Amino acid sequence: PGANLAPNPLFAATGSQAYGTVATGITIGYSNVTLQNAKVESRNGRLFQTVEAVPTTTANLVTITVALDPSVFNKSAGDMLGYEIDVLMESLDGQSGPQAPTDFYIRLDLQKTGAGKIYATEFASRYAALTDPVDAHVSYKVKMPEASSVIGVAQIYLKYQTDAFTGYRIGVGAPRII
């Protein structure tokens, strides 16, 4: 129970990038790929920020960062912070499957206003062949190691990297922060 503390919780606010529409508060990073057709879309009743990546060489990667606002958490040391987010990955042809990653994780980063990261949780990497699509639900409850008033940066960070040349679509669902 509780209120969704995620800024832009339904991806209602968006902006335009050269490769498509991106929800406010989301940054998409990439290397060795061409991005295209970014959009906020409904999949199975859930909202996702998706983007298509067409690899140009090996060691291609896409990162999606969802910025959070720790000033609204109102948590003290020892309080629980819950978050959940969905991850979507699929091949562009809908058949070949996303290629096995060389690095794939999702984590919650909390960083002090001064210096130092105080918490990071990681979604289990998948280093085997992936089914098409990957539709994963990630949720954690975090006992706050320090009060939210000392957290300067809070973000959910997804990274997918592969050496394959198959195009893929990757996305994150609208986060729920309680």
C-alpha positions in Angstrom: 0.0 0.0 0.0 1.0 3.6 -0.5 1.3 6.3 -3.2 3.4 5.9 -6.3 6.4 8.2 -5.7 7.8 7.9 -9.2 8.0 11.1 -11.1 6.0 10.9 -14.4 4.5 7.5 -13.2 2.4 7.0 -16.3 4.9 8.3 -18.8 2.4 11.1 -19.6 5.1 13.8 -20.1 7.3 13.2 -23.1 9.9 14.9 -25.2 11.3 14.4 -28.7 14.7 12.9 -29.6 16.2 12.3 -33.1 15.2 8.6 -32.7 11.6 9.1 -31.4 9.5 10.0 -28.3 11.1 9.6 -24.9 9.3 9.9 -21.5 10.4 12.8 -19.3 12.9 11.6 -16.8 14.3 8.8 -19.0 17.7 8.9 -20.6 18.6 6.4 -23.3 22.3 5.8 -23.8 23.8 3.7 -26.6 27.0 2.6 -28.3 27.6 0.8 -31.6 23.9 0.8 -32.5 21.5 3.0 -34.4 18.4 3.9 -32.3 15.0 4.3 -34.0 11.2 4.3 -33.2 11.4 5.2 -29.5 7.9 5.5 -28.1 5.7 5.1 -25.1 3.4 2.1 -25.8 0.9 -0.1 -24.1 1.8 -3.8 -24.0 -0.5 -6.2 -22.3 -2.1 -3.4 -20.4 1.2 -2.0 -19.1 3.0 1.2 -20.3 6.5 0.8 -21.6 9.2 3.2 -22.9 10.6 1.2 -25.8 13.3 1.9 -28.4 14.6 -0.2 -31.3 18.4 -0.8 -31.6 20.1 -1.9 -34.8 23.7 -3.0 -34.1 26.5 -1.6 -36.2 29.3 -3.6 -34.7 30.1 -5.9 -31.7 30.0 -4.7 -28.1 26.8 -2.8 -28.9 24.8 -1.7 -25.9 21.7 0.2 -24.8 21.2 1.7 -21.4 18.0 3.1 -20.0 18.1 5.3 -16.9 14.9 6.3 -15.1 15.5 9.3 -12.9 13.8 9.3 -9.5 13.2 12.1 -7.0 14.5 11.1 -3.6 13.2 14.3 -2.0 9.7 12.9 -2.1 10.6 9.5 -0.5 10.3 10.8 3.1 12.1 7.8 4.4 14.3 7.6 7.5 17.1 5.1 8.1 15.6 1.6 8.6 12.3 2.4 6.7 11.4 0.3 3.7 11.4 1.6 0.1 9.7 -0.7 -2.5 10.1 -0.4 -6.2 9.0 -2.5 -9.1 9.5 -2.1 -12.9 9.0 -4.3 -15.9 11.6 -5.1 -18.6 10.8 -5.9 -22.2 13.2 -7.2 -24.8 12.4 -8.7 -28.2 13.9 -9.2 -31.6 12.7 -6.8 -34.3 11.5 -9.7 -36.5 9.6 -11.3 -33.6 11.2 -14.7 -34.2 14.9 -14.8 -33.8 15.0 -13.8 -30.1 17.2 -11.2 -28.4 20.8 -12.4 -28.6 22.6 -13.7 -25.5 24.0 -10.7 -23.7 27.5 -10.1 -22.6 26.2 -7.9 -19.9 22.5 -7.5 -18.8 21.2 -6.1 -15.5 18.8 -3.7 -13.9 19.5 -2.0 -10.6 18.4 0.7 -8.2 21.1 3.3 -7.5 21.0 5.6 -4.5 23.8 8.0 -4.0 24.6 10.4 -1.1 24.5 14.1 -1.6 28.2 14.3 -0.6 29.9 11.2 -2.1 29.4 7.5 -2.3 26.8 5.1 -3.5 24.8 3.7 -0.5 22.7 1.1 -2.2 22.6 -0.9 -5.5 20.5 -4.0 -6.2 21.0 -6.1 -9.3 18.6 -8.1 -11.4 20.1 -11.5 -12.1 21.9 -11.5 -15.4 20.8 -13.8 -18.2 23.7 -15.2 -20.0 21.9 -18.0 -21.9 19.8 -17.8 -25.0 16.8 -15.6 -24.4 13.2 -16.3 -25.3 11.3 -13.9 -27.5 10.1 -11.7 -26.0 11.7 -11.3 -22.6 9.0 -9.9 -20.3 10.4 -9.7 -16.8 9.1 -8.1 -13.7 11.6 -6.8 -11.2 10.7 -5.9 -7.7 12.6 -5.2 -4.5 12.1 -3.9 -1.0 15.0 -2.0 0.2 15.7 -1.1 3.9 17.0 2.4 3.7 20.5 2.5 5.1 20.2 6.3 5.5 17.5 8.9 5.5 16.2 9.9 2.1 17.2 13.5 2.9 20.9 12.6 2.3 20.2 10.9 -1.0 21.1 13.2 -3.8 20.7 10.8 -6.8 18.2 8.0 -7.2 17.7 6.1 -10.4 16.8 2.8 -11.9 19.4 1.7 -14.5 19.0 -1.0 -17.1 22.0 -2.2 -19.2 21.9 -4.6 -22.1 25.0 -5.4 -24.1 25.6 -8.0 -26.8 28.1 -8.9 -29.6 25.3 -10.0 -31.9 24.1 -8.1 -35.0 20.4 -8.9 -34.6 18.2 -5.8 -34.2 16.2 -5.7 -31.0 13.6 -3.7 -29.1 14.2 -2.9 -25.4 12.1 -1.1 -22.9 11.2 -0.5 -19.3 7.7 -0.2 -17.8 6.4 2.8 -15.9 8.1 2.3 -12.5 6.2 2.0 -9.2 8.0 3.4 -6.2 6.3 3.0 -2.8 
